[in-house]
Amino acid sequence: MKLGALGLLGVLGLAAGCASSNPDKPSALERRQAIRDAADKTYRSTEGFQTAHWGMSPDEVRAALPEASVAPDGTLRLKTTIAELPAEVALGFLDNRLAAVDVFFQDVTDPRTFQTLMRDLLTRKFGEPKTAREVKRQVKWGDVPVRFAADLAPLQEEDGTASASTLESALAGQGQFKIINRWTSLESHVNLTQWTLPARGIMAIQYESAKYAPKREGLIGRYTAKARQELVKEL
């Protein structure tokens, strides 16, 4: 079909108008990113540690766990009792959202019984754990990162001396680890880990938000960095 001169001019004018209208209107990609950003701000998981859920702000976590306080190293910490054993808890935040929790047990006298109990309790909460073969394969290929909640940015300026004396500092510098069990859900990654220091052993449950885990990839935490710096002195 042939267009007359006026028809052709009309089509060209319409095309030009479409191309030039609303030059400041966000693109589809920008709109999708804005939706994701808005969802991130309102994200609150149903999982986490006790009444503190992934995505909560520091203030929300403090309200959920009023016994928690900021330690001298800048990490939000608390001491509690779990399964009739004293436990030390560290809560880590990524972009001011709860992203990781470590629970350390330093007074386990019967590791095998403790591991059996924790496996049962965590299975009740997160479902069946990975098989030993799966965990071994994932560790071998580096798919199970072992990192600390306290590696994330401190909530306030840290005391360098206090940081050097934390449990994470000792574990990062001298600790050997073995992952006993691992659970994964849509919201959480959980490792039951056995740590060994030169003079003692420590059991830990290390929780991580599945949503925020990819953002932690490639980050060298502050305790890992300090441990490496100490090793540099040996070279």
N, C-alpha and C positions, 0 to 999 in steps of 0.2 A: 504494500500500500504506500502510495506517495503522499507526502505532506506538502501542502502549499507553503509559501514563504511565511505567512502569518502563523500557520500551525507549527512550523519548525521553530520559529522564534518563541512560540509559547512553550514548547517542550523544553527548549534550552533554558528559558527563563525559570521554569519550574525546577529544573535540575539544579540551577545555580542557587535558587532560593533554598532548596533542601540542603545543599552543601554548606550554605553560609548561615542558616538559621541556628540559633542557640549555640554559638561557638563555645560558651562557657559550660554547657551542659555536660555532666560527667559521663564518661564512656561506660559501656557495659562492664568492662573489667574493673573500673573504679567503683562502680556501684556494688559489684560482688565483694570487693575488698572492704568496702564500708560496712556491708552486712556482716562479714566475718569479724571485723573489728568490734562491732556492736555486740555480736554474740560472745566474743571473748570477754568483754567487760561484764556481762551478766552470767557467765558460765559458773555454775556451782555443781560439782559432782555429788552423787549420792554416796561416794566412797571416799576413803582417806584414812585417817587415824582417829579412832574413837569418834568424838563429835566434831572434829575438825575435818572439813571436806576440801578436796582439791578445788582450787579457784578462789578460795576465801582470801580476803585481804588480811594483813597482820592484825588489824583491829578486830576483825571478825573471829580470827583464831584465838586471840586473847580473850574474847568474850566467851568462846566455846570452851577454852581451857584456861580458866582464870588463874590457875597456879603457875602457868608459864610466865617466864620473864626473860628479858634480854640479858645474856651473860656478857662478861667482859670482852669476849671475842666477837661480840656483835650478833651472835646467833640466838634465836629464840629457843630456850631450853626449859625443861622441867624434869623433876625427879618424881617418880611414882612407883607403884607396886603393880606388877602384872603376874598373874598365876602364882601369887604369894612370893614373888622374887622382886628385889629392888631393881628398878630399871631407870636408865637415863635416856631422855628423849631429846632429839635435836630436830627442829622444824626448819626447812629451807624454802625460800621464796624466789620465784623467778618473775621479774616484772611486777613485784608486789602481789603475787598470787601464790598460794601454797602449792608447791610442786613436788616436795619430797619430805620424807620423815624417816629418821633412823632411830631405832630403839636398841640400846645396848644393855646386855646383861653381863655384869662382871663377876657375879658370885654364883655361877652355876657349878655345883659340885658333882653332878651326875649328868654330863652332856647327853648321853644316849637317851635317858628318860626325858630330859628337857626337849630334845629334838622330836621325840615321839609325840609328846603333848602338843608342842607348837604345830607340828604337821597336822594333827587332828583339828586343832582350833582354827588354823588358817584355811584348812580344806572346808570346814563348815562355812566360812565366810566367803571364800573366793572360788570354791569348786576344786576339782581334782588338780593336783600339781602336775608339772611336766614330768615325764619319765626320766630316770637317771641317764638314759642314753641321749635323750633330747637335750638335757642340761649340759652334759659333757660335750656334745657336738656344738651347742651354742657358745659355750665358753671357749672352745677351741677356735671357733671362727670369729670370736670377738663380738658376738651378738648379745652378750650379757654384760654390759658395762658395770663395773663395780666402782661406785663413786659415793660421795657423802652428801647428805643434805646440807651440812655446814659448808660445803664447797661453794654453795650459792652465795650471792652478795649479802653481806651483813646488813642488819636493819639499822645499825648505827656504827659510828667509827669504832674500829676495833682496837684493842690494846694488844700491841705486838707481843709483849711478854706473855699475856694470857693465852694468846693463840698458840704460842709455842708449847704450852703445857697441856693442851687439850688432848683427849683420847684420839681424835681424828688425826692429829699431828703425829702421834706415835704410830698409829696404824698405817698411815700413808708412808711413813719413813721406814718402819721396821716390820710391819705386819705381813703375814702370809694368810691368804684366805682360801676357803673351800666353800662352794655353794652346795648346801645340803639339799635344799628343795627350792623350786621356783614356781610361782603362780602368775598367770596373766589373765586379765579380764579386759573388757572393753575400756575400763576406766583406770585400772591399776596394774603395775608390775611389782611383784613382791618376791624378795629373796630371803630365805633363811640361811644365814651365813655364819660360818665358824671362822673366827680370826685367831691367829696364833702370834703372840709376841714372844720375845726371848725368854721371859720369865713367867708367862701366864697365858691362859686362853680366854677368849671372850666370844659370847654368842650374840648375834644381832639379827633383828628383823629390819630389812631395809625396803621401805615402800617408795614407789615413784609413780607420779601421775602419768598415765599413758598419753594424755593429751600434750603434756609439756616435755615428755622425754625427747622428742626429736629436736627441740630447741636446745637441749643440753648437749647434744652431740657435738664434738669438736671443742667444747669448752674445757679448758684446763682449770680445775678448781683451785682455790687459793691454797688448800692444804696439800694438794698434789704438787702444785708449783713450788711451795716451800720445801717439800721433801726432795724434789729434784734439785733445788738450789743447794741443799745440804750435800747431796751426792756429788754435785759439781766440785765441791771442795776436796773430794777424794781423788780427783783426776789431776 
